[in-house]
Amino acid sequence: MNPPQPPSPSGPPASRFVAIWVPDWPVVALTMEARQQHRHPRAHQGAPHLPDPATEPVAVVGARGVLAASAPARRAGITTGMRLRTARSLCPELTVLPPQEERQARAFEIIMEALTPLLADPMVARPGLALSHVRGPAAWIGGEEPLASALVETVTQEADVECQVGIADSLLGAVLAAREGVVVPPGRAPEFLSSWPLEAVLTALFTRRSRREARGLLEVLSRLGLRSLGDLAALPSRDVAARFGPAGELLHALASGTSWRVPRARRPERDLTVEMRLDPPVSRTDAAAFAARAVAEDLATRLAAHGLTVGRLLVEARCEDGARLARSWMLQSAPTPAELTDRVRWQLEGWLSGRSGHPPAAPLEHMRLSALEPSPAGAARAGLWPAPGEQGERRAHRAAERVESLLGGGGVGRPLLVAGRDPRSRARMIPWGEPVPTAGSDGADAPWEGSLPVPSPSIVLTRPVPAVLVDAGGGEVVVDRQGQLSPVPARLEVERAPCEGWGGAGDGWEESRRVVSWAGPWPVDEGWWRPEGASRRAYLQVVADLGPPLLLVRAGRWWLDAVYD
């Protein structure tokens, strides 16, 4: 059964967007740098030799598998997301390289410069993906299809790189259209988006914080049975906003194809902007490095004083002849002075060394850094083990990485309490290194109907244990249609010990116990969107005269589901 299609927005779209996407960008960036090394060997003397992905099997591998692979590697069967062990078994001669954000960002400057003649305001979403408005450039060149063809041709000619272009009414529609290299007709974005998986919405979120918050919410939506963007778009927007707040409202708008506004970088606060006059003006990369360090450390100090981390770094420069240069950089972690310095230096080197193909005609005389999309530093995730000071945190991180390198990706996990109604669905393990949602970002603090009060059970059983709950006369205790317990529970019998190490046969678990007190029930009705109808269960806290407090669940019969400590 196909999900109902969301209605198309009435009237013409407020805007049209174009997305320029370079597939396998980490490998493409490596290819571009290897070509530069081959063409200018003297300029790269002493630098490590780089393999040529055009002729050699090369893969860029991160903590969770292959991020990108060259054409020879793909012909050997290597795919994105594949584990390193599997990739090496398919291609023993595979050259494995770690991801290098600096190489990817430096190389992408030439792509941005190639787009500038055709797009008035191209925006770097992330290295490998650029965005812009369509109407003006399309009207100038004669239509959207000619614009898409011109962009592909320009990038190919100027940068010798193949790219894919997508155009649609909405931001997410344009990004996903670029994955297929199509132009979505006006008004057809909801239909185009409906069949994509729910996780595809992450491609239109360009800050670490927004993606982290969205992942937690997507986990909740997935447990509710939603699988595609069409499933999310088909839900009433008012109900989604009321239940999941602004984050849910944003995801619903993106999935519906009605989020037509390009996210604008918020105007930086005065205290989050630092400037420096370059005296004398800078024309060499080594001199630019010293200037970059001074201004970056100044910005890092101000961020620390305000207790802020930053999602984007805007680097701006003015030349002696009045020309202005600007580029935004995404930051994947809370920036240290060294990280800020590196990014500013890479950008200045890209401009001054002519990596973009269009070096400035005059030296740089003024530089400004702006911290965009700031967020409280307290929103950053805590470490695996609480340790005072940054040094302890780094030691824990390195230890976890060593263990994971021995066990393989996903071998190290950490517990996480997520949003939900019952203890079984709320407790899960996440792989080490995966971003952890901030407090309340996944809706855990929202008023979940039927959720249990604190504290949470200390032990959630892998499999519920059958139980019998009766009244004083031996009749079964039930939960009626109104969610009330009837009659009053008097005795409880559990089939066996709830878990290993908690007693065994002969320890009295099979014996009837007197119920001293109880609380609840808490009925849970869910699955209201399913064709087969809703399902219902009810939770009951019970304290007996022997043993720890227990959590029972009524689902056809009584079960022991968890144990309190």
C-alpha positions, 0 to 999 in steps of 0.5 A, a space after each residue: 500500500 503506497 502512502 498518501 501523497 502530500 498535497 502540492 503547495 498552492 500557487 507558484 513556489 516562492 523560489 527555485 534552488 540549484 544544487 551542485 554536487 560532486 560525487 565521491 568528493 574526498 577521492 576527487 579532491 585527492 585526484 586534483 591534488 595528485 594532478 597538481 603534484 604531477 604537473 608541478 613536481 618542484 613546488 611539491 618537493 618533500 611532500 608525500 607521494 599521492 596515488 592517482 585515483 584515476 588509475 589506482 584503486 583508492 578509498 577514503 575510509 573513516 571510522 564507519 567504513 568507506 566514505 568514497 572510492 575511486 573508479 578502479 576501486 568501485 570496479 573491484 566491488 568496493 562501495 560506500 559504507 563498506 567496512 575496511 576488512 571487506 574492502 581489502 578482501 575484495 581488493 588487496 592492492 587497495 590504497 587506504 587514506 584517511 579523510 582530510 577535510 583540509 584537502 577537500 576544502 582547499 580543492 573545493 575553492 576551484 569549484 566555487 570559482 568556476 560557479 561564480 560567473 554563472 551564479 551570483 551568490 554560490 554558497 558552500 553547504 559543505 565541501 563537495 556541495 554548493 547551493 544557489 538561487 535559480 531564477 535570475 541565472 536561469 532567466 539570463 541563460 535561457 531556462 533551467 535545463 540550459 543552466 544545469 547543462 552550463 554548470 556541468 560544462 563549466 565545472 568540467 572545463 574549469 576544474 576538470 571535475 564531473 558534477 551533478 546538478 539538481 533543481 527544485 522548488 525546495 532546498 531538500 528537493 534540490 539537494 536530492 535532485 542533484 543526487 540523480 542529476 535531474 530538474 524537478 518541474 515546478 510544483 512537483 517537489 513533494 511527489 519527488 521527495 515522497 519515495 526517499 528514505 527518511 534519513 535523506 532529510 539529513 542532506 539538507 542540514 548543514 550544521 553539526 548541531 542541526 544534524 545531531 538534533 535531527 538524528 535523535 528525532 529521526 530515531 523516534 520517528 523510525 520507531 513510530 513506523 515512519 520509513 520515507 519522507 512521504 510518510 512524514 509529509 503525510 502526517 498533519 503538520 499541526 500535530 507534528 509541530 505540537 508533538 515534536 516542536 520546532 525541530 519536528 516542524 522543520 523536518 516536516 517542512 523539508 519532507 513536504 517540499 514546502 521549505 523554500 527559504 535558503 538558510 541564511 547565516 545569522 548576522 554575527 554578533 559584534 563580540 563574535 567578529 574579529 578584524 585585523 589590518 594587515 600592515 604591511 599588506 600580505 602577498 605571500 602564504 608564509 606571511 599570511 600564516 602568521 596573520 591567520 594565527 593571530 586573528 584565529 587565536 583572538 576569535 578562539 579566546 572570545 568564543 571561550 569567554 562567551 562559552 560558545 562553540 561555532 558551526 561555521 567560520 566566515 573568512 573575509 579579506 579585502 585587497 589593496 585594489 578594493 577587491 573583496 574575498 569571502 568564504 564560509 567554512 563548516 566546523 565539525 567540532 568545537 574549534 580550538 585555536 589550532 583548528 581555527 588557525 588551520 582553516 584560516 591559513 588554508 583559505 588564505 593559501 588558496 587565495 594567494 597561491 592561486 589554487 582557485 585559478 584566479 589569484 588576487 591581483 593585489 596583496 591583502 590589506 584587511 582580514 575579518 573572521 566571523 563565528 556563525 551559528 554559535 551554540 552553547 559549549 555545554 551542548 557538546 556531548 560528554 565523554 565516555 567517562 567523566 574526567 575533569 579537564 580537557 586532557 582527561 577527555 582526550 585520553 578517554 577518546 584515544 583509549 576508545 579509538 584503540 579498542 575500536 581499532 582492535 574490535 572493528 567499527 561499532 565494537 565500542 558502544 555507549 549507553 544512551 537514554 532516548 525518547 520513548 514511552 517504555 524502558 525497552 525502547 528508550 535504552 539503546 547502545 550507540 557506536 563510539 564516536 556517533 554524535 549524541 543528541 543534546 538534552 531534550 533535542 530528541 524530545 525525551 523531555 516532552 510530555 510522552 503520553 503513557 510514559 513512566 515516571 522517574 526513576 527508570 528501571 535499573 534492569 530491562 530484561 532481554 525477554 519478558 518473563 511470564 507473570 500472574 497477578 491476581 486479587 484476594 479471591 484468586 481472580 485475574 487482575 486486568 486493565 479495562 478499556 478506560 485504563 483502570 486496574 480492576 480488581 485490586 491486586 493482592 498476589 504476584 507470581 513470576 515464572 522464573 528469576 528475571 535474569 542470570 545472577 538474580 536467584 534461580 530455582 529454589 529462591 522463591 521466584 515461582 512462589 506467590 508473593 503478597 503485593 504490598 503496594 502498586 502504582 499505575 497503570 500507564 496505558 500506551 496506545 500506539 500505531 494509530 496510523 497503521 491500517 490494521 489499527 492501534 495496539 495497546 499495552 499497560 505498565 504497572 509498578 509493583 512492590 511485593 513483600 519479597 524481592 526488589 520492586 518490579 515493572 509489569 506490562 499487560 499485553 494479552 497477559 501479564 509479563 515481568 518487563 523490568 526490575 528496579 534497584 
